[in-house]
Amino acid sequence: MGCGAIKPMHGTSTEIKRMYVSPKARGNGIATKILKEL
């Protein structure tokens, strides 16, 4: 349905590198759940 990735930066910072939710699955809060887990 979706995926996300983070990239460690310097210190305690990270960067969101990829966020994708399948068009058929959009509008169901999946991206929000992925971001919370990341």
Backbone as ProteinMPNN parsed JSONL, in Angstrom:
{"seq_chain_A": "MGCGAIKPMHGTSTEIKRMYVSPKARGNGIATKILKEL", "coords_chain_A": {"N_chain_A": [[0.803, -1.193, 0.0], [1.939, 1.257, 0.774], [5.023, 3.097, 1.367], [7.969, 4.285, 3.08], [11.002, 6.079, 3.78], [13.898, 6.879, 5.711], [16.799, 8.95, 6.08], [19.71, 9.012, 7.884], [21.144, 11.958, 9.176], [23.579, 14.425, 10.097], [24.492, 14.303, 13.529], [21.621, 14.166, 15.538], [19.693, 14.336, 13.641], [17.385, 13.486, 11.018], [16.368, 12.734, 7.646], [13.464, 12.701, 5.669], [13.298, 10.588, 3.055], [11.856, 9.14, 1.121], [8.465, 8.901, 0.286], [5.597, 7.17, -0.368], [2.381, 6.301, -1.444], [0.175, 4.02, -2.74], [-1.937, 4.918, -5.449], [-4.564, 3.847, -5.341], [-4.872, 3.394, -2.646], [-4.779, 5.797, -1.372], [-5.913, 8.519, 0.733], [-6.701, 7.257, 3.007], [-5.302, 7.608, 5.33], [-2.858, 6.338, 5.423], [-0.276, 7.375, 4.789], [0.111, 9.131, 6.939], [0.277, 7.311, 9.062], [2.601, 5.915, 8.323], [4.522, 8.005, 8.475], [4.398, 8.562, 11.241], [5.46, 6.195, 12.287], [8.028, 6.225, 11.187]], "CA_chain_A": [[0.0, 0.0, 0.0], [2.77, 2.447, 0.851], [6.351, 2.926, 1.954], [8.677, 5.501, 3.44], [12.38, 5.83, 4.182], [14.611, 8.006, 6.318], [18.252, 8.967, 5.923], [20.357, 9.698, 9.001], [21.966, 13.119, 8.838], [24.553, 14.654, 11.146], [23.918, 14.419, 14.871], [20.389, 13.422, 15.798], [18.738, 14.688, 12.596], [17.129, 12.563, 9.911], [15.658, 13.328, 6.517], [12.516, 11.822, 4.995], [13.804, 10.449, 1.694], [10.835, 8.646, 0.206], [7.115, 8.653, 0.788], [4.738, 6.777, -1.476], [1.176, 5.526, -1.169], [-0.489, 3.62, -3.974], [-3.103, 5.758, -5.734], [-5.802, 3.193, -4.901], [-4.929, 3.378, -1.185], [-4.703, 7.173, -0.855], [-7.095, 9.049, 1.402], [-7.045, 6.38, 4.128], [-4.428, 7.874, 6.472], [-1.676, 5.467, 5.406], [0.932, 8.202, 4.844], [0.233, 9.614, 8.311], [0.739, 6.189, 9.876], [4.002, 5.675, 7.956], [5.32, 9.087, 9.051], [4.461, 8.37, 12.694], [6.38, 5.093, 12.564], [9.39, 6.65, 10.857]], "C_chain_A": [[0.842, 1.252, 0.0], [4.117, 2.136, 1.456], [6.933, 4.298, 2.274], [10.079, 5.146, 3.873], [12.958, 7.09, 4.812], [16.098, 7.847, 6.079], [18.835, 9.695, 7.124], [21.222, 10.857, 8.487], [23.003, 13.27, 9.955], [23.856, 14.814, 12.496], [22.674, 13.562, 15.035], [19.317, 13.704, 14.735], [18.576, 13.558, 11.582], [16.354, 13.31, 8.83], [14.699, 12.29, 5.949], [12.952, 11.766, 3.531], [12.714, 10.042, 0.716], [9.511, 8.488, 0.931], [6.274, 8.311, -0.43], [3.559, 5.985, -0.946], [0.519, 5.259, -2.517], [-1.724, 4.483, -4.221], [-4.425, 5.145, -5.252], [-5.982, 3.241, -3.388], [-4.916, 4.774, -0.568], [-6.022, 7.607, -0.228], [-7.538, 8.222, 2.596], [-6.142, 6.568, 5.342], [-3.169, 7.029, 6.51], [-0.387, 6.277, 5.515], [1.17, 8.73, 6.253], [0.765, 8.518, 9.214], [2.208, 5.873, 9.584], [4.901, 6.738, 8.583], [5.454, 8.94, 10.559], [5.43, 7.264, 13.067], [7.823, 5.456, 12.258], [9.936, 7.563, 11.931]], "O_chain_A": [[0.516, 2.217, -0.691], [4.335, 1.05, 1.993], [6.45, 5.326, 1.801], [10.325, 4.016, 4.294], [12.56, 8.209, 4.488], [16.593, 6.734, 5.897], [18.505, 10.855, 7.368], [21.932, 10.729, 7.49], [23.264, 12.311, 10.681], [22.771, 15.388, 12.586], [22.678, 12.375, 14.708], [18.155, 13.342, 14.921], [19.501, 12.787, 11.326], [15.769, 14.366, 9.071], [15.072, 11.131, 5.768], [12.971, 12.79, 2.848], [12.661, 10.553, -0.403], [9.459, 7.996, 2.058], [6.24, 9.062, -1.404], [3.719, 5.104, -0.101], [0.335, 6.169, -3.325], [-2.482, 4.751, -3.288], [-5.309, 5.873, -4.8], [-7.105, 3.141, -2.892], [-5.031, 4.907, 0.65], [-7.096, 7.133, -0.6], [-8.618, 8.445, 3.144], [-6.203, 5.779, 6.285], [-2.478, 7.002, 7.528], [0.511, 5.896, 6.267], [2.311, 8.773, 6.713], [1.626, 8.779, 10.054], [2.974, 5.594, 10.507], [5.935, 6.405, 9.163], [6.533, 9.175, 11.102], [6.148, 7.38, 14.061], [8.738, 5.051, 12.975], [11.072, 8.025, 11.829]]}, "name": "protein", "num_of_chains": 1, "seq": "MGCGAIKPMHGTSTEIKRMYVSPKARGNGIATKILKEL"}
